[in-house]
Amino acid sequence: MIQKYLGKVASNVLPGQLEDGTTVAVKVLRRYDDQGLDHETAPPPLWISHMKIALEAARAFTYLHEDSSPGVIHRDFKSSNILLEHDFTAKCQTFD
């Protein structure tokens, strides 16, 4: 069931399973990726980009809470858990 919504939420999150059979979301880190550390030298996004990020994040969480089956409660909705791609496409992360 978790596979249905992972692609809509984060491109580097894959389904996994614990020893007790619990299905979990697993974030895949790339060894040589700076994990977004270039933000100190990157120019800030324009206001319209901020609105796009907020709208995409809200849509992702709405999908998780209301449209996925079973529903998922994220419980840690904050800006540091929103990942941005090069074009400011928003992806949510960190499932608790």
NUBASE-211139 format. One record per atom (N, C-alpha, C): residue in three letters; x negated, y, z negated. Coordinates in steps of 0.05 Angstrom, whole numbers, plus 5000, padded with zeros to 4 digits. Each point is the difference from the previous one (the first is absolute). Example, Ala and Ser with C-alpha at 12.3 -4.5 7.8 and 13.67 -1.06 7.14 Angstrom:
BEGIN
ALA473648864844 ALA501850245000 ALA498250245000 SER500750215014 SER498450244999 SER501550224986 
***
This chain:
BEGIN
MET498449765000 MET501650245000 MET498350255000 ILE497750004987 ILE498450234997 ILE498850095027 GLN499749815019 GLN498950065026 GLN501850195016 LYS502650014994 LYS501950175015 LYS499450294997 TYR498950094977 TYR499750294996 TYR497150094997 LEU498149824998 LEU497250084997 LEU499050165023 GLY500749935024 GLY499150155024 GLY501050285001 LYS502450044988 LYS501150275000 LYS498850174978 VAL498749884981 VAL499050154977 VAL497150065002 ALA498349815004 ALA497150045001 ALA498749805018 SER498350115018 SER498849825020 SER497849824988 ASN499050074977 ASN497849834988 ASN501049854976 VAL502649944999 VAL501149844978 VAL501249755012 LEU499249774988 LEU500849745010 LEU501549854978 PRO501749815008 PRO501349844979 PRO498149804988 GLY500449944975 GLY498449804986 GLY501749844981 GLN498949804988 GLN501549844981 GLN498249924977 LEU501050054975 LEU498549924976 LEU500449704995 GLU498349904982 GLU500249714994 GLU502749914990 ASP501550184987 ASP502649934990 ASP502250035021 GLY499250075025 GLY502050025021 GLY501050285005 THR499350194983 THR500950285003 THR498950125025 THR501750125017 THR499150145024 THR499150284992 VAL497750085010 VAL498850264994 VAL499150135025 ALA499650274999 ALA498850155021 ALA497050044994 VAL498349945019 VAL497150014996 VAL498850215018 LYS498750204989 LYS498750215015 LYS497349905010 VAL499550035026 VAL497449915012 VAL498250245002 LEU497749994987 LEU498050215002 LEU497849925020 ARG499150195016 ARG497849945018 ARG497450084986 ARG498149835002 ARG497550034986 ARG498650275006 TYR500050085025 TYR498550235008 TYR501750255005 ASP502549994991 ASP501850225003 ASP499650194976 ASP500050265006 ASP499750194978 ASP502550054984 GLN502249855007 GLN502550024986 GLN501050294997 GLY499650165020 GLY501150275000 GLY498250204986 LEU497549944996 LEU498250194986 LEU499250245016 ASP500850015025 ASP499350245016 ASP501950234995 HIS501949974981 HIS501950214995 HIS498750264990 GLU497649984989 GLU498750244990 GLU499150195022 THR499449895024 THR499150165022 THR502250055021 ALA502249864998 ALA502150025020 ALA501750254994 PRO500950145022 PRO501750234995 PRO502749914989 PRO501350174984 PRO502649934989 PRO502149985022 PRO502049824997 PRO502149985021 PRO501850255000 LEU501250055022 LEU501950225003 LEU502649934984 TRP501650214994 TRP502449974985 TRP501949795013 ILE500250005026 ILE501849815014 ILE499049714995 SER497449974997 SER498949744994 SER500849914972 HIS500050194982 HIS500949934972 HIS502949905001 MET501750135015 MET502849925002 MET500249735013 LYS498449945020 LYS500149745013 LYS499249784981 ILE497950054984 ILE499049814981 ILE502249944979 ALA501250214989 ALA502149974980 ALA502449845011 LEU500850075025 LEU502349865012 LEU499349705004 GLU497749945011 GLU499349725005 GLU499749844974 ALA498950134979 ALA499849864974 ALA502849954989 ALA501750195002 ALA502849974990 ALA501449785015 ARG499649995026 ARG501349795016 ARG498949724993 ALA497449984995 ALA498849744992 ALA501249904974 PHE500150184980 PHE501149924974 PHE503049955001 THR501450145016 THR502949955004 THR500349725011 TYR498449935020 TYR500149735012 TYR499549794979 LEU497950044984 LEU499349804980 LEU502249974979 HIS501150224991 HIS502049994979 HIS502749915010 GLU500950085024 GLU502749965008 GLU500449805023 ASP498149985018 ASP500449845024 ASP498649745001 SER497949964984 SER498649745000 SER501549804983 SER499549755007 SER501449794985 SER497949794992 PRO499349964975 PRO501250154977 PRO498950284999 GLY501450174986 GLY499150284996 GLY497450014984 VAL498450205006 VAL497550044986 VAL500050274986 ILE499249994975 ILE499750254984 ILE497050064998 HIS499250225011 HIS497150065001 HIS498950084973 ARG501350154984 ARG499350084972 ARG497550184997 ASP498850085022 ASP497650174997 ASP499950195024 PHE502250145004 PHE500250195022 PHE498550264994 LYS497750045012 LYS498550244996 LYS498250045025 SER499150255003 SER498550075025 SER497549835004 SER498749914979 SER497649845004 SER500649725010 ASN502549925000 ASN500849745011 ASN501150025028 ILE499750235013 ILE500850045028 ILE497450025016 LEU499649805018 LEU497650005017 LEU500750145026 LEU498150145012 LEU500550155025 LEU498249885022 GLU501149965023 GLU498549935023 GLU498950255013 HIS498449985021 HIS498750235013 HIS502050205010 ASP502449925007 ASP502150185010 ASP502050084978 PHE499349964975 PHE501650064977 PHE502549824997 THR500049775013 THR502149814995 THR499749894972 ALA502150014984 ALA499949924972 ALA500549704996 LYS498649884982 LYS500449724992 LYS499949994970 CYS501849854987 CYS499949984971 CYS498449764992 GLN498950014976 GLN498349774990 GLN500649964971 THR498649814988 THR500149934972 THR502749914990 PHE500549745002 PHE502549894990 PHE499549894972 ASP501550104981 ASP499949904972 ASP502549854993 
***
